[in-house]
Amino acid sequence: LTEKIMQNFADNAAAMQLSHIYFYRRRYKRGIRNVIPLFCLAMHWPLIGWAKPVPVNPYNLNNMRNDMAKVAFAGPAANLMLVLLSVLALKAFVMFAPGSALIMQVLVYAILINLLLALFNLMPVPPLDGSKIVARFLPNETANKYMRFERYGMLLVIILVMSGAFSKIIVPVFYFIFNLILSFVGGSFNGF
């Protein structure tokens, strides 16, 4: 939804024209994206899933390089905004209602999930959003070569996740930010 809003600011109606943005669940077609996570749960395997990509027609953007980076940053920015809101709510509960352990745990999980999603999507590996942001700052020819990896990107992402390379990059950054958040909140949480 945030990417759709950003596309509207950039005059890109491709997602709306292709009916990829809607609010009624009835129109959502169930496909393999819905089946694979259920299969993984049933087999007691790690969950594998992915989001439905938002179509962007770069030729509808006013300034293709800048606006594409803005559209790409909209998703991680939404995750970071949810982290900020959850941190502020958690701080309020720690200060004014310290006995609300269940609500505080839900807020901590909201922080964990959204922070991980933001960091994961900001990785500069095509087709993740970070690659489009990095491409904005590369020379045109280098950016075009870099973005050619996008067609192989999901395979590369799966290899990096399964090999543990992503966790070696994301986990230290995640723990650094999460420890800053915990020091700001000033509370201790069971199980974290």
Contacts in CASP RR format, 6 or more apart in sequence:
PFRMAT RR
TARGET T0000
AUTHOR 0000-0000-0000
METHOD contacts of the structure
MODEL  1
LTEKIMQNFADNAAAMQLSHIYFYRRRYKRGIRNVIPLFCLAMHWPLIGW
AKPVPVNPYNLNNMRNDMAKVAFAGPAANLMLVLLSVLALKAFVMFAPGS
ALIMQVLVYAILINLLLALFNLMPVPPLDGSKIVARFLPNETANKYMRFE
RYGMLLVIILVMSGAFSKIIVPVFYFIFNLILSFVGGSFNGF
1 21 0 8 1.000
1 78 0 8 1.000
2 74 0 8 1.000
2 75 0 8 1.000
2 77 0 8 1.000
2 78 0 8 1.000
3 15 0 8 1.000
3 54 0 8 1.000
3 56 0 8 1.000
3 71 0 8 1.000
3 74 0 8 1.000
3 75 0 8 1.000
4 15 0 8 1.000
4 16 0 8 1.000
4 21 0 8 1.000
4 54 0 8 1.000
5 74 0 8 1.000
6 70 0 8 1.000
6 71 0 8 1.000
6 73 0 8 1.000
6 74 0 8 1.000
7 13 0 8 1.000
7 14 0 8 1.000
7 15 0 8 1.000
7 54 0 8 1.000
7 56 0 8 1.000
7 71 0 8 1.000
9 70 0 8 1.000
10 60 0 8 1.000
10 61 0 8 1.000
10 62 0 8 1.000
10 67 0 8 1.000
10 70 0 8 1.000
10 71 0 8 1.000
11 60 0 8 1.000
11 61 0 8 1.000
11 62 0 8 1.000
12 56 0 8 1.000
12 57 0 8 1.000
12 60 0 8 1.000
12 61 0 8 1.000
12 67 0 8 1.000
12 71 0 8 1.000
13 60 0 8 1.000
14 55 0 8 1.000
14 56 0 8 1.000
14 57 0 8 1.000
14 60 0 8 1.000
15 21 0 8 1.000
15 54 0 8 1.000
15 55 0 8 1.000
15 56 0 8 1.000
18 55 0 8 1.000
19 27 0 8 1.000
20 52 0 8 1.000
20 54 0 8 1.000
20 55 0 8 1.000
21 54 0 8 1.000
22 28 0 8 1.000
33 49 0 8 1.000
33 50 0 8 1.000
33 52 0 8 1.000
36 48 0 8 1.000
36 49 0 8 1.000
37 47 0 8 1.000
37 48 0 8 1.000
37 49 0 8 1.000
39 45 0 8 1.000
40 46 0 8 1.000
40 47 0 8 1.000
40 48 0 8 1.000
41 47 0 8 1.000
50 154 0 8 1.000
53 127 0 8 1.000
56 68 0 8 1.000
56 71 0 8 1.000
58 64 0 8 1.000
58 68 0 8 1.000
61 67 0 8 1.000
61 68 0 8 1.000
61 71 0 8 1.000
65 135 0 8 1.000
65 136 0 8 1.000
65 143 0 8 1.000
66 136 0 8 1.000
68 132 0 8 1.000
68 135 0 8 1.000
68 136 0 8 1.000
69 132 0 8 1.000
69 133 0 8 1.000
69 135 0 8 1.000
69 136 0 8 1.000
71 132 0 8 1.000
72 129 0 8 1.000
72 130 0 8 1.000
72 131 0 8 1.000
72 132 0 8 1.000
72 133 0 8 1.000
73 129 0 8 1.000
73 130 0 8 1.000
73 133 0 8 1.000
75 118 0 8 1.000
75 121 0 8 1.000
75 129 0 8 1.000
76 117 0 8 1.000
76 118 0 8 1.000
76 121 0 8 1.000
76 122 0 8 1.000
76 129 0 8 1.000
76 130 0 8 1.000
79 114 0 8 1.000
79 115 0 8 1.000
79 117 0 8 1.000
79 118 0 8 1.000
79 121 0 8 1.000
80 114 0 8 1.000
80 115 0 8 1.000
80 118 0 8 1.000
82 110 0 8 1.000
82 114 0 8 1.000
83 110 0 8 1.000
83 111 0 8 1.000
83 114 0 8 1.000
83 115 0 8 1.000
83 118 0 8 1.000
83 181 0 8 1.000
86 107 0 8 1.000
86 110 0 8 1.000
86 111 0 8 1.000
86 114 0 8 1.000
87 111 0 8 1.000
87 181 0 8 1.000
87 184 0 8 1.000
87 185 0 8 1.000
89 107 0 8 1.000
90 104 0 8 1.000
90 107 0 8 1.000
90 108 0 8 1.000
90 111 0 8 1.000
90 185 0 8 1.000
91 184 0 8 1.000
91 185 0 8 1.000
91 186 0 8 1.000
93 100 0 8 1.000
93 103 0 8 1.000
93 104 0 8 1.000
93 107 0 8 1.000
94 104 0 8 1.000
94 185 0 8 1.000
94 186 0 8 1.000
94 187 0 8 1.000
97 103 0 8 1.000
101 190 0 8 1.000
104 189 0 8 1.000
105 189 0 8 1.000
105 190 0 8 1.000
108 189 0 8 1.000
108 192 0 8 1.000
111 178 0 8 1.000
111 181 0 8 1.000
112 178 0 8 1.000
115 174 0 8 1.000
115 177 0 8 1.000
115 178 0 8 1.000
116 170 0 8 1.000
116 174 0 8 1.000
119 170 0 8 1.000
119 173 0 8 1.000
119 174 0 8 1.000
119 177 0 8 1.000
120 128 0 8 1.000
120 166 0 8 1.000
120 170 0 8 1.000
121 128 0 8 1.000
121 129 0 8 1.000
121 130 0 8 1.000
122 128 0 8 1.000
122 129 0 8 1.000
122 130 0 8 1.000
122 133 0 8 1.000
123 130 0 8 1.000
123 131 0 8 1.000
123 166 0 8 1.000
123 169 0 8 1.000
123 170 0 8 1.000
124 130 0 8 1.000
124 131 0 8 1.000
124 133 0 8 1.000
124 134 0 8 1.000
125 131 0 8 1.000
125 149 0 8 1.000
125 153 0 8 1.000
125 156 0 8 1.000
125 157 0 8 1.000
125 160 0 8 1.000
126 146 0 8 1.000
126 147 0 8 1.000
126 149 0 8 1.000
126 150 0 8 1.000
126 152 0 8 1.000
126 153 0 8 1.000
126 156 0 8 1.000
127 150 0 8 1.000
127 153 0 8 1.000
127 154 0 8 1.000
127 157 0 8 1.000
128 157 0 8 1.000
131 146 0 8 1.000
131 147 0 8 1.000
131 149 0 8 1.000
131 150 0 8 1.000
132 147 0 8 1.000
134 146 0 8 1.000
135 143 0 8 1.000
135 146 0 8 1.000
135 147 0 8 1.000
136 143 0 8 1.000
138 146 0 8 1.000
149 156 0 8 1.000
157 166 0 8 1.000
160 166 0 8 1.000
161 167 0 8 1.000
182 189 0 8 1.000
182 192 0 8 1.000
END
